[in-house]
Amino acid sequence: MPTYDYSCRSCKITFETKHRFNDPPNPCPKCGGRELDQVFDEPPLVFVKGEATTLGQLADRNTSKMGKYELEKNNNDQKKGDIKSSKPKEWWQKGGDATAKEINKMSEKQKSDYIRKGKK
């Protein structure tokens, strides 16, 4: 028979009882009351040996599953800096090559053109 947890509404105790699925629960062992609420606990945590527990382990596992060619290609791309962001930069993130001193010398029109075009 399965074990169930109940909380008594009258005396506020929590207790464990066994009964068949279709049978009503046993009365409260303290006060004998039948006004009970079933308590649902969290499911048990399951840990499978061999699963990646950290982000580094997950990355190592993924790269070990990739072919040697793909791994070398990715490493070379990272060294060269060829990997680009998939999201385009916003207009305010596009950097120009003007220094703060040069920007301070610009007129308002030159500043607005510099912001829009990114060129001096």
C-alpha positions in Angstrom: 0.0 0.0 0.0 1.2 3.5 -0.8 2.1 6.0 2.0 0.4 9.4 2.1 1.1 12.5 4.1 -1.9 14.4 5.6 -2.3 17.6 7.6 -5.2 17.8 10.1 -7.2 21.0 9.9 -8.3 20.8 13.5 -5.0 20.2 15.4 -2.6 21.3 12.6 -0.4 18.2 12.8 1.1 16.5 9.8 1.2 12.7 9.8 1.9 9.8 7.5 -0.6 7.0 6.8 -1.0 4.0 4.5 -4.2 3.1 2.7 -5.4 2.0 -0.7 -5.8 4.5 -3.5 -9.6 4.5 -3.5 -10.0 4.2 0.3 -10.6 7.3 2.5 -7.7 8.3 4.6 -7.4 7.2 8.2 -8.5 9.7 10.9 -6.0 12.0 12.6 -4.1 10.0 15.2 -4.1 12.9 17.7 -7.7 14.2 17.6 -9.5 11.7 15.5 -10.6 14.3 13.1 -11.5 13.5 9.5 -11.0 17.0 8.0 -7.6 16.3 6.4 -5.6 17.9 3.6 -3.2 15.8 1.6 0.4 17.2 1.7 2.4 16.9 -1.5 6.2 16.9 -1.0 8.7 17.8 -3.6 9.8 15.0 -5.8 13.1 13.5 -4.9 16.1 14.8 -6.7 17.7 12.3 -9.0 21.4 12.5 -9.8 22.7 10.3 -12.6 26.4 9.5 -12.4 28.2 10.8 -15.4 26.0 13.8 -16.0 27.7 17.2 -16.3 27.4 19.1 -13.0 29.1 22.3 -14.1 29.1 24.4 -17.2 32.8 23.5 -17.8 32.1 19.8 -17.7 29.2 20.3 -20.1 31.4 22.2 -22.5 34.1 19.5 -22.3 31.6 16.8 -22.9 30.2 18.7 -25.9 33.6 19.4 -27.4 34.7 15.8 -26.9 31.6 14.7 -28.9 32.5 17.0 -31.8 34.9 15.7 -34.3 38.6 16.6 -34.1 38.3 18.7 -37.2 35.4 20.8 -35.8 37.2 21.3 -32.5 40.4 22.5 -34.2 38.4 24.8 -36.6 36.6 26.4 -33.6 39.9 26.9 -31.7 41.6 28.5 -34.8 38.6 30.8 -35.3 38.7 31.9 -31.7 42.4 32.6 -31.9 42.0 34.7 -35.1 38.9 36.5 -33.8 36.8 35.3 -36.7 33.8 34.4 -34.6 31.4 37.3 -34.8 28.4 38.1 -32.7 25.2 36.9 -34.3 23.3 40.0 -33.0 24.1 43.3 -34.9 25.2 46.2 -32.8 22.8 49.0 -32.0 23.6 52.5 -33.4 24.9 53.7 -30.1 27.3 50.7 -29.8 29.0 51.2 -33.2 32.3 52.7 -32.3 34.1 55.4 -34.2 37.8 56.2 -33.9 37.4 59.7 -32.6 38.9 60.5 -29.2 37.0 62.4 -26.5 39.1 65.5 -27.2 38.2 65.4 -30.9 34.5 65.0 -30.1 34.6 67.9 -27.7 36.0 70.1 -30.5 33.2 69.1 -32.9 30.2 71.3 -33.6 26.7 70.0 -32.8 26.1 69.1 -36.5 29.5 67.3 -36.7 28.6 65.4 -33.5 25.3 64.3 -34.9 26.9 63.2 -38.2 29.6 61.3 -36.3 26.9 59.5 -34.2 24.9 58.5 -37.3 27.8 57.6 -39.7 30.6 56.8 -37.2 33.0 58.9 -39.2 34.8 62.1 -38.4 
